[in-house]
């Protein structure tokens, strides 16, 4: 018989589906599953729960266009208009706070007095919000890669990636310096100015070419 306090897995992203993410988590949660039920709730806008999905950029676009801030803003605006045309496209109802009220409704429906939370990346922000709203319903929480409630998240991806790359380069020494040179050369070859906002895309491209 499982323990009375199930484990809720809060996916990252934002935008990941808890159900689709779970298979990769099975090796890490197998022993916990022997003791407790694991509850997967797709947050509003993800998975099969009123999905909100933008078209992905053409992978064959020039790198300079892919990392262009103007192009990114244009894609976001086009996606916003497309999503708002959906029957469930009122984006006011897809906030983290509302999503955590959904999680609370699931907890209440299951009859569990308290639950355990596991969240990674954006899932940590979701967990913190649930803990703020319903502190007496949380038995324990595991937060992996904490995203603070006031962090810009998506707006800071390129800066955070650049900071991580620079830290890795310092640790790697000569190998890191060579990596930096390759990334810079790749950025110039693609016609993109080499700055912090471009390092993440260039790093991904280098991995793909290696």
N, C-alpha and C positions, 0 to 999 in steps of 0.2 A: 504494500500500500504506500503510495507516495506521500511525502510530507505535505502539510496543509498549505504551505506557502510556495506557490509556483514561481518559476523564473520567467521574466519577460525580457525578450531580446529586442533592444531598440537599435535599429539599423542606422548606418551613417549616411553620408552624402553631403547635404540633404538630397533625397531623391531615391535612395536605395530601398528596395523591398525587403522586409524582414524575412518573408517566405523564400524569396529567391536567394537571399544571403545565407540562409541557415545551412544548406548542404556543406558549405566550406567551413562552417563552425562545428560540425558534428564531432570531429576528432577532439576538439577542445572541451566540448560540453557533454561528452558521452557519460562520464562518471557522474556528473550532476544529474543527468537524465535518469540514472538508475535510482535516484533518491527523490527527484521532484519532476513534476510536469513542466514542460517548456512551452510557453505561450508566444505565438508569433502574431503580431498585429501589424498589418501593412498600414503605415501612416497614410492619411488622406493624400491623394495625388500620386501614390506609388503602387506598383504591382497591379492588382486588379481592383483596387479601391479608388474608383474615379481617377484613373491615371492622367497625369499631366506630363506630357512628353513633347519635347521640342525635336525637330529634325536635326540630326547630327551634321556638322559641317562636312563638306565634300573632302574625303581624305586626299584627293589629288590636287587640291588647291595649293598654290605656292605658299611656302612657309611664311613669307612676308605678309600675305593676306590673312593667313590663319591667325597670326599673333597680333594683327593690327587691332588697336583698341576701337577705332572707328567701325571696322567690320564687325567686331564683337557686339558693339552697341546696336548696330543695325540688325544683327541676327536676333538679339534679345527683344528688340521692339517687334520684329516680325513674329516671333514666337508668342509674345504676350498677346498680340491681336488674335493669333490663331487659337490660343487657349481660351480666350474670352468668348469665342464663338461656340464653345462646347456647351452641352446642356448643363454640365456641372462646372462651368467656367467662371463662377464668381469667386475670384481669388481671395476675397476677404475672409473666406472660411477655411483657409489652409495654413493657418499660423501654428507655430509650435504649441502655444497655449491650448488652442482648440484641440489639437491632436492629442495632447496629454489628458484632456477631459475625455476623449474617446477611450484612451487606455484605462482610465478610471472606471468608465462604464463597463468595459470588459471585465475588469477585476470584480466589480459589484455583481455582474451577471454570473460569474463563476462562484461567487460566495466565499472568496478568499479574504480573510481578515487583513493579511499583510502579504506583500509580494517582494521578490528580489529582482533587482534591475541589473542588466548588463548592457552597456553601451560603449560604442567606439566612435571616435571622431564626432560628427554631428550628433550621434546617438547619446553622447555624454551631455550635450546641451539639453536634449529631450529629457534625459534622466534628471538633470538638475531642475528642470522646470516641473517635472512631476513631483519631485521631492519638495519643491517650494509650495506647490498647490496642495499636496496631500502627504505631509510629512509623517502622519501617524499610520499611513498605509505601507510604509517602506520598512522591510526588515533589514535589508542590506543592499548595497549598490557597488558595482564594479565599474569604474570609469577608466577607459583606455584611450589616451590621447585627448585630454580634456580640452574642449572648446568653451571658453568663457562666455557667459550670456551676453556680454556687451561687445564681443569680438565681431568684426565685419565678416568673417568666414570667407565666403566666395571672393569678396573684394580683396582679401589678403593672400589668396592662393599663390600668386606669382611672387610676392614679396617673401612669404614663408618658404617657398620652394627655393628661392635664390639664397636665403639665409642658410637653409639646410645644406645646399650645394657648396657654399663657401666654407661652412664648418667642416664638411666632409673633405674638401680640398685641402684644408689646413692639416687635417689628421692624416691624409694620405701622402703628404709631402710631395715628392717628385712626381709620383703617379697622379696626384691631384692636379699639379701644375700642368701636366700633359693633357689631362682631361679638360681643363679650362681652355687650353689652346685649341683643342679639337672642337669644343663647343663654340668658341669664338669664330673659328674658321668656317664652321658649318653655318653659323648665322650670317656671316658675310657672303658666303656662297649663295645663300638663299635670298640675298638682297634685303635682309632685315637688319636694322641697326641693333648693335649689341648692347642691350641694357638689361636691367633686372627683370623687366616684364617678359623678356624673350628667353630667358635661360630655361624655364620649365619646358617650353615647347622644343627648344633645341636639344635639351637633354633627352627628351622622349624620342626625338628623331634620331639622335645618335645611337640610342639603344636599338632602335628598329633597323638601323643600317649596319650595326656591328655583327 
